[in-house]
Amino acid sequence: MDYELSDAHKLIRNTAKRIAREKVAPRAAELDESGVYPEDIFQVFAEAGLLGLTIPEQYGGSGAGFLALALAVEETAKYDNSCSLILLLSALSTQPINLSGSDEQKREWLPKSASGAIKGAFCLTEPNTGSDAAALESRATRDGDDYVINGEKVFISGGDVADFVCFFAKTGEDGASAISAFIVPTDSPGYSVPRCDRKMGVIGVPTANIVLQDCRVPAGLRIGEENRGFKTAMLTLNTCRPVVGARGLGLAEGAIAYALDFARERKTFGQPLVNHQAIQFMLADAAIAIEGSRHLVYHAATLVDEGKYDRQWAPYLSIAKTYATETANKVASDAIQIMGAQGYMKDHPLERHYRDARQLMIVEGTSQIQRLVIARAMIQGDINYW
Ligand SMILES: Cc1cc2nc3c(=O)[nH]c(=O)nc-3n(C[C@H](O)[C@H](O)[C@H](O)COP(=O)(O)OP(=O)(O)OC[C@H]3O[C@@H](n4cnc5c(N)ncnc54)[C@H](O)[C@@H]3O)c2cc1C
């Protein structure tokens, strides 16, 4: 099913498929054990041009867009969700600059991000604020030509390997209209990474705790106008929602394909597993949910590529993220069930897929927060089924 993919989309998908099979798949189990960020795979992605898909051509990317990124992420996630997160971070860390940065900032930070010369992270979540991001407590205080930033961020994907972070801090009194966005180079005095977390899945990309203590950055590194950073954060997350969905879509495909291969060979009661109707129904349910996810994710990514990612379109981005990531969890669980005890063992990738899938319903807006966005759109009439 090609979903009106252009030749360029197909080329990118095929490139990602090849890299996923040849480079990512052989490393996946080891990354899950070691928790060491795979710099070599980041460079393979860089050389293939997969880190600049959402960066405009004039700033060193290919401008291929979010559907292209979703396709690359999907192929990668069939084998490993840490490496799919590396691809996603190429957009999450640059979108604040892409959406709201000055031409000078774009010229400085985007080409190096697209080429893989540098990598970034996205710093929104704090110890006291996750879903309620507008209540964040980090503060940036203007001091002459600089800002002095103090604050703590938690659970930052790739924060320990980043060369810069997009950091959100209060510059005004209170609430969403008091937040500004900053580019903070990670070699700035006062920037530190006290620890990385021990976590359940997606272990190949460490999740960092980041502290800024009297960290001084030039005012020229503020992204957009003062006190307009919250909108930048929300629009960044909106644009990336289909890509998180693609992580779920690819994971579900990889999990059920693996279980199906197993079920063709394994015999019980004198029959291959695939001959038992109970197994067939799990396979069919997986395909139904996967195809539903594919349509939602590709459509949502297409909306983003058409510039449709503001409040009016946000519910459709949320629907794609929610459905595809919840599908990943259900399908990963059923895939283990199909394999029985073997599915539970580390000799196979399914227990890793199952642990990795769980992250997807939490990151970049939990399933509950997505449902708030969707329900609000229904109640306010933005979604009207009459
Ligand atoms: C592996 C991993 C990587 C991450 N990477 C990043 C990153 O790179 N950058 C970054 O900034 N953050 C990152 N995060 C943080 C992530 O975005 C937050 O965990 C997420 O936004 C939820 O915030 P929270 O964990 O504080 O949960 P809370 O906001 O405390 O919510 C707890 C629970 O309550 C529910 N809930 C909260 N409010 C409501 C409500 N109004 N109605 C109904 N239910 C509600 C939530 O859905 C959730 O189930 C990462 C998290 C993980 C696990």
Ligand as a Chemical Component Dictionary entry (heavy atoms), coordinates in Angstrom:
data_LIG
# 
_chem_comp.id                   LIG 
_chem_comp.type                 NON-POLYMER 
_chem_comp.pdbx_formal_charge   0 
_chem_comp.three_letter_code    LIG 
# 
loop_
_chem_comp_atom.comp_id 
_chem_comp_atom.atom_id 
_chem_comp_atom.alt_atom_id 
_chem_comp_atom.type_symbol 
_chem_comp_atom.charge 
_chem_comp_atom.model_Cartn_x 
_chem_comp_atom.model_Cartn_y 
_chem_comp_atom.model_Cartn_z 
_chem_comp_atom.pdbx_ordinal 
LIG C1  C1  C 0 11.774 7.746  27.887 1  
LIG C2  C2  C 0 11.274 9.159  27.961 2  
LIG C3  C3  C 0 11.861 10.131 27.176 3  
LIG C4  C4  C 0 11.442 11.464 27.285 4  
LIG N1  N1  N 0 12.059 12.433 26.525 5  
LIG C5  C5  C 0 11.736 13.740 26.740 6  
LIG C6  C6  C 0 12.450 14.787 26.050 7  
LIG O1  O1  O 0 13.335 14.524 25.216 8  
LIG N2  N2  N 0 12.138 16.072 26.332 9  
LIG C7  C7  C 0 11.176 16.413 27.246 10 
LIG O2  O2  O 0 10.954 17.601 27.456 11 
LIG N3  N3  N 0 10.470 15.440 27.901 12 
LIG C8  C8  C 0 10.732 14.120 27.666 13 
LIG N4  N4  N 0 10.045 13.133 28.329 14 
LIG C9  C9  C 0 9.035  13.511 29.290 15 
LIG C10 C10 C 0 7.616  13.288 28.781 16 
LIG O3  O3  O 0 7.293  14.222 27.782 17 
LIG C11 C11 C 0 6.682  13.406 29.997 18 
LIG O4  O4  O 0 6.918  12.257 30.782 19 
LIG C12 C12 C 0 5.228  13.484 29.618 20 
LIG O5  O5  O 0 4.938  14.738 29.058 21 
LIG C13 C13 C 0 4.312  13.279 30.833 22 
LIG O6  O6  O 0 4.703  14.068 31.908 23 
LIG P1  P1  P 0 4.926  13.406 33.356 24 
LIG O7  O7  O 0 5.747  12.182 33.191 25 
LIG O8  O8  O 0 5.420  14.460 34.258 26 
LIG O9  O9  O 0 3.489  12.930 33.825 27 
LIG P2  P2  P 0 2.408  13.820 34.597 28 
LIG O10 O10 O 0 2.141  15.067 33.847 29 
LIG O11 O11 O 0 2.766  13.907 36.026 30 
LIG O12 O12 O 0 1.123  12.874 34.454 31 
LIG C14 C14 C 0 1.012  11.651 35.197 32 
LIG C15 C15 C 0 -0.213 10.885 34.683 33 
LIG O13 O13 O 0 -1.399 11.711 34.842 34 
LIG C16 C16 C 0 -2.018 11.884 33.586 35 
LIG N5  N5  N 0 -2.552 13.237 33.552 36 
LIG C17 C17 C 0 -1.884 14.393 33.797 37 
LIG N6  N6  N 0 -2.710 15.445 33.670 38 
LIG C18 C18 C 0 -3.918 14.946 33.306 39 
LIG C19 C19 C 0 -5.187 15.513 33.008 40 
LIG N7  N7  N 0 -5.376 16.842 33.023 41 
LIG N8  N8  N 0 -6.207 14.698 32.701 42 
LIG C20 C20 C 0 -6.038 13.360 32.644 43 
LIG N9  N9  N 0 -4.862 12.744 32.925 44 
LIG C21 C21 C 0 -3.830 13.540 33.245 45 
LIG C22 C22 C 0 -0.951 11.652 32.542 46 
LIG O14 O14 O 0 -1.509 11.254 31.310 47 
LIG C23 C23 C 0 -0.151 10.548 33.192 48 
LIG O15 O15 O 0 -0.796 9.324  32.972 49 
LIG C24 C24 C 0 10.405 11.797 28.189 50 
LIG C25 C25 C 0 9.791  10.789 28.953 51 
LIG C26 C26 C 0 10.199 9.481  28.827 52 
LIG C27 C27 C 0 9.521  8.415  29.647 53 
# 
loop_
_chem_comp_bond.comp_id 
_chem_comp_bond.atom_id_1 
_chem_comp_bond.atom_id_2 
_chem_comp_bond.value_order 
_chem_comp_bond.pdbx_ordinal 
LIG C1  C2  SING 1  
LIG C2  C3  SING 2  
LIG C2  C26 DOUB 3  
LIG C3  C4  DOUB 4  
LIG C4  N1  SING 5  
LIG C4  C24 SING 6  
LIG N1  C5  DOUB 7  
LIG C5  C6  SING 8  
LIG C5  C8  SING 9  
LIG C6  O1  DOUB 10 
LIG C6  N2  SING 11 
LIG N2  C7  SING 12 
LIG C7  O2  DOUB 13 
LIG C7  N3  SING 14 
LIG N3  C8  DOUB 15 
LIG C8  N4  SING 16 
LIG N4  C9  SING 17 
LIG N4  C24 SING 18 
LIG C9  C10 SING 19 
LIG C10 O3  SING 20 
LIG C10 C11 SING 21 
LIG C11 O4  SING 22 
LIG C11 C12 SING 23 
LIG C12 O5  SING 24 
LIG C12 C13 SING 25 
LIG C13 O6  SING 26 
LIG O6  P1  SING 27 
LIG P1  O7  DOUB 28 
LIG P1  O8  SING 29 
LIG P1  O9  SING 30 
LIG O9  P2  SING 31 
LIG P2  O10 DOUB 32 
LIG P2  O11 SING 33 
LIG P2  O12 SING 34 
LIG O12 C14 SING 35 
LIG C14 C15 SING 36 
LIG C15 O13 SING 37 
LIG C15 C23 SING 38 
LIG O13 C16 SING 39 
LIG C16 N5  SING 40 
LIG C16 C22 SING 41 
LIG N5  C17 SING 42 
LIG N5  C21 SING 43 
LIG C17 N6  DOUB 44 
LIG N6  C18 SING 45 
LIG C18 C19 SING 46 
LIG C18 C21 DOUB 47 
LIG C19 N7  SING 48 
LIG C19 N8  DOUB 49 
LIG N8  C20 SING 50 
LIG C20 N9  DOUB 51 
LIG N9  C21 SING 52 
LIG C22 O14 SING 53 
LIG C22 C23 SING 54 
LIG C23 O15 SING 55 
LIG C24 C25 DOUB 56 
LIG C25 C26 SING 57 
LIG C26 C27 SING 58 
# 
